[in-house]
Amino acid sequence: MPAMNIVYEYQNNLYVNLTNRCTNKCKFCIRFTPSGVDNIDLWLEHEPSTKEVISALEEKNFKEYDEVIFCGYGEPMLQYEVLIDAAKYIKENSDLKVRINTNGHANRAAGKDITPLLKGLVDCISISLNAENAQKYNDICVCDYGEEGFYEMLDFAKKASKYVDEVVLSVVDVIGKEEIEACRKIAEETGVEFRVREYSE
């Protein structure tokens, strides 16, 4: 049986795949496309431990990359304890930038505010905003928390910005110009950066 792809290379960066669980079932998610990410199998047999993640990073010679990104076939912050330990290891052993791609539901899932744990370990958090209001968000994301997921995500972004230098709310470019501008305004009101992502088939 082939080894799990806990750590994989994509566009000259190194990605860490911590879980296949997610609090959203986004209709545009790459998990539901035939090819996935560059035909890399990101379905995990089990959620990796800190030891397994660090071993996988070492096997990939992680110090040779520009950035390590926690993003895979699931919501990485559902494994926040492993993520924090792995980020600490990366920072203690390199000068690499550490980024998390997330849906912003970590605090709700953990039942507490975990954003202070990110201080000094994470350089950038990219959070999927996806829509201009709670109803549209839930229609697109099919969130475990219903429309509350939209407000949880914005609250997480605001709290994370106290501890992480770069916090970004992002949308996919297919939602239309007017909605993109409405989302840009939400990011400004939240006090974080805004980015439009290109949709990838």
NORNORQUI-V414184 format. One record per backbone hydrogen bond with DSSP energy under -0.5 kcal/mol. NH is the residue of the N-H (numbers start at 1). CO is the residue of the C=O. If there is no record, write none. Layout:
NH;CO  NH;CO
This chain:
6;4  8;15  10;13  13;10  14;67  15;8  15;13  16;69  17;6  17;15  18;16  25;141  27;140  29;26  32;29  33;30  37;40  38;36  39;35  40;37  42;40  53;49  54;50  55;51  56;52  57;53  58;54  59;55  60;56  61;58  62;57  64;61  65;62  66;12  68;97  69;14  70;99  71;16  71;69  72;74  74;72  75;21  76;74  76;101  78;75  79;76  80;77  83;79  84;80  85;81  86;82  87;83  88;84  89;85  90;86  91;87  92;88  93;89  94;90  97;66  99;68  100;124  101;70  102;100  102;126  109;105  110;106  111;107  112;107  114;112  117;114  118;115  119;116  120;163  121;118  122;118  123;98  124;98  125;166  126;100  127;125  127;168  128;102  129;127  129;170  130;170  131;129  137;133  138;134  139;135  140;136  141;137  142;138  144;23  146;143  148;145  149;146  150;147  151;147  152;148  153;149  154;150  155;151  156;152  157;153  158;154  159;155  160;156  161;157  162;159  163;160  164;160  166;123  167;165  168;125  169;193  170;127  171;195  173;197  175;172  176;173  180;176  181;177  182;178  183;179  184;180  185;181  186;182  187;183  188;184  189;185  190;186  191;187  192;187  193;167  195;169  197;171  197;195  201;199
